[in-house]
C-alpha cells in the first residue's frame, strides 16, 4: 500500500515522555515528507499547543496539517488557513460550565485560543495545560460568567480516581449536543457532537483527495481510537492503552523507543 498521509497523536506518541521528538523519529518523518507524504498532527491539545511540534517537523514546508481540539479545528501549516472549525455555541458552553459547578473537585479548563480561564491556577492540570499549549492563564471569579465566546473544546480535569466515578455525571444532559472522550487518565474532553479525530481526518482527506486506505495513523490513548478506526493502517504505540492495542493493525515500540520510526522504516524507503 502506498500511504499518502501519516496521522500522529502527540503526547505519548510523537513525543517521548520528556515531551521531545527524538532525532530518529524526526528524521524518519522528514524523510517521508520529502517523498510527498502529508504529515498531520492530530491532537487533543489546544491549537497553539501544536506549534512546537509543527516547527520541529517543518510542516510549513510540506503543507502539513495541524488538527487540534480532538478534531475541532484543522489548519494548513503552510498558509495558516483554518480549513475547518467547529466551536461549541456559547449558550451550550455556559450551560455546561454551570453544570460542572456541582462538583467542585473537578477542574474545568476552557480557552479562547490565547488564555486558559480558571478560578485558581493551582487547580488540577491548569498550569500544565498552559505550558503544554503555550497559553497564559486568566484568573476569573466564575468561569461560566467569564466565557463570552464559543470555545472549541471544554476539558474537565481531575485525578483519575476522582474523575472516573464522575464521567456519567459530567456528560448527563449534554450527550445530544456534545461528544465526550477520555484523552488521558485525568482528562475528559467535550466537543461539538460528532467532532472527533475520525471526523477531522475525513474532512482533511476529502480536501486532499486521499482515501482512508492511504492513511497510516499512530496513537496511544482512548481519544485515538476513532483515528485508528478511520485509517487504513492503525498503529498503537507499545505504551498505548489496551483498548487501542486491541483494535490496531500493528503494535510498535513505545514512544521512548522510536516506535514511529520503527514502523515507518518498514513501510517506506527511508
N, C-alpha and C positions, 0 to 999 in steps of 0.2 A: 504494500500500500504506500502511495505517495502522500505524505502528510503535508498539508499546506498551512496549518496553524498549530501552534503549541500553546495551550492554555495552562496558566500556572497560578495556583494559590501562592500566597507569600509566606506568612508566618507558619513555621513547621514544615514548609515545603521548599520554596525557593531559598529562603533564608535558613541558616543553621540556627542553633539555639542561642548564639550570640547576636542574632539579627543581622547577619552578614551573608552576602552571596560569596561563596568560596571561589577562588580563582578557576578551579577546574569546571565548576558549573557555569560560571560566567563565560569562559572560553567556549564551552560547548554551545551555549545559546547564541553567542556572537557568530559562531560558525554556521549554525542553521539559518540565521538571519541573512548571512552572506549568500546563502543558497536560495533566497527568496521566500523563506518561510516566515509568516507573521507570528510574532510573539505577543500574546495577550496576557497581561497581568489581570487576574480575576480574584478580587479580594473583598472581604467584608469591611476592610478599612474605609475610612472617610477619604474623599477624593485627594486631599493634599498628602495623605499618607502614602501614596504610590509614587511620589516624585523621586524619592531617593533611588528606588529600585529601577525606575524607568531611566533615570540618568545613568546608572551603573551599567545598564544593558544597551545604552544608546538607542532606545526605542524611537527617538525622534528622527533618526537617520533611516529608519526602515518602515515607517508608518505602522509601528506597533500600536497596540490598544491598551488603554488604561480603563479597566472595568472595576468600579468601586461600589461601595454600599451594597455588597451582595447582589450586584446586578442592577442597582437603581440608576447608575449613570455609566455611559460609555463615552470615552473621549479619544479622539485621534491624537496620538502622542506627537505627531509631526506638526499638524496645523493648530492643535489646541481646540479644534472644533468639537463641541459636545454633540454626539451623534444620537444620543438617547438620554432622556432624563425623566424620571418618574418619581415625583415627590408626594408625600402624604399630605392631603389637604389640611389646612390649618385647623379647621373645626375638629377633624378626627384626631389630629396630633394633640391638641389641647385636651380633648376629652380623654384620650388615652393616658396622658401625663397626670391628669387629675385622678384617674382610676388607680394609677400606681402609688398615689399618696397614701392609700390604705395600708401599705406595707413599708414602713419607714426603714426597715432593714435592707430594702432593695435600693439600688442606686441608679436612677435614670441618667442616661448620657445622651444628649442631643446636641447637634451642632448646626451652624449656619454656613459651614464651609470655611470659616475663619476662627470661630470661637466655639468652645465646648461650654455649655451652660450648666451650672451646678450651684447648689446652695452651700457647698463645703468642698473645697479642693481635696480634702483628706478622705472623701468618700471613695468606696472601693473602685479601683482601677481608673479613676478620673485622671490623675496625673500621668499614668502610664499611657492612656489614650492621647493625651496632649502631646507627649513626647513622641510616640509612635507615628502620629499623624501630623506633626509639625503645626500644631494649633495652640492657641493660647486659651486659658481658662477665663470665663466671665462669671463672676460671682453675682448671684441674684437672690432676692428674698424668696421667690417662689418660681420654679421653672415653668410651670404652666402659664403663669401670668406673664412671664418674660418672652415666651415664644410667640412672636407675631409674624412668623414666616412659615413656609411649608418645608419641613425637613424631609430629606430623602430616606432617613432611617432613624429609628429610636432604639437605643440599646438599653437593656436592663442588665446591671452587673451586681454580682454578689458572690461570695464564696460558694463553691459547688454544693456543700451540704445545706446551705440556706436557699440557694437559687432553685435547685431541682424540685423540692417539695412545693414550690410556688408556680411552677410552669403553667399548670392549668388555670390558676388564679390570674396570672398575668394576661393570658390570651382570652379569658372568658368575656364574652360580649363583643369581641372585636374580630372574631375569626371570619366574618363575612367581608370585612374591609381590609384586613391586614394579613400578611403571611408571616409566620414565625419560624425561626430556626435557631438552634443552639450551635454557635460557632466555636465555642470553647467551653470548658467546664464551668467557667464563671460568666459567660455572656449568653444572653437570649436576645435575638435581634428581630425587630419588626420593620417590615417594608410594606409598600402597597401590595394588596392581594395579587398574586400571580407573578410578582417580581422575584427572580432567583438567578443564580448563575446559569441555569439552563436557559431561561428566557433571554438573558443578555447575550449569551453565545449564539442563540438562534437569530437575534436581531443583527448581530455583527456578521455572522456568516452569510445571511441573506444579502447584506450590503456588498459583501466581498465575493459573492458567488462561490462560496466554499460549502461543500456538502459536509454534513456532520461526520460522515465516514472518513473525512480527510482531516479530522481534528484529533490530536492527542492531548489528553488532559492529565495533570498531576495534582494531587491533593492529599490532605491528611485528616480532615475533620468532617463532622456531620454536614456542615454547610457546603461541602464539596461534593456531596452525593449527587445532587442534581447535575453538576458539571460533568461528572464521570458518566452519568446516565445519558447525557447529550452526546458525548464524544464517541467517535468510532473506536477509539482505543483509550481506555481509562487506566491510569497507573496510580496505585496507592503507595505512599511512602512507607518505608519499613516501620516508621513511628506512627503510622496512621491508626485511627480508631478501628475497632473490629468491624463495625458496620461498613466502613468504606472498603476495607480489605476484602470483605465477603463479596462485594459486587465488582471489584476491579478485574481487569483483564490481566494485570500483572502487579505483583508486589515487588518494588525495587528496594534498594538500600535506603537507609534513613537520610534525613535532611542533614545530618552531620557527617554522612559518608558519601556525599555527592550522588545521591540516588538519581537525580535528574540526568546528570552527565552519564551515569552508568547505562541508563536506558537509551538515551539519545545516541550513544556511541554504537548501539546495536541496530539502530534503525536508519541512521544517516551515515554518510561517508564523511566523518569528521575525525 
